[in-house]
Amino acid sequence: MSNSNVTLVQSLYAAFLKGEVDTIVAALAPNVDWQTVGRSKDFPPFGPRKGREAVQDFFRLVAENEEFAEFTPREFFGVDDRVFALGNYAGKVKKSGRPFASEWVHVFTVRDGKVTRFREHTDTAQFAEAYAA
């Protein structure tokens, strides 16, 4: 089970790198629980979201607020229904032009071939500071 889940998650990163948000959204359960841990008042893409439409909005906010110079998922670990992805990204916040660079951990829960839960853990202070500038 975890190998097919890792393959699914890897395909979602490939879709993201091609700008294929619809492919990502199609792989989500209708009531997906999606969250980039942090406060949306500090940086718009942060915070909890519920459902595919809300995730689509998350990707809209990412596109409006971030310009990536690098986005690299490096390692994947599958355990039961969870996939842990470790990576890094760098870029700038469009509003201020200030840079960000951080390692991240993404945790996916996959059931019946669909992502039911997602958590992103990153250096939220960097984004908040760059956004506020």
SULFEN-V982918 format. One record per helix or strand of 3 or more residues. SS is the DSSP state (helix for helix, strand for strand). FROM is the first residue (numbers start at 1). TO is the last residue. If there is no record, write none. Layout:
{{SS;FROM;TO} {SS;FROM;TO}}
This chain:
{{helix;2;17} {helix;21;26} {strand;28;36} {strand;47;50} {helix;52;65} {strand;66;79} {strand;82;93} {strand;99;111} {strand;114;121} {helix;124;132}}
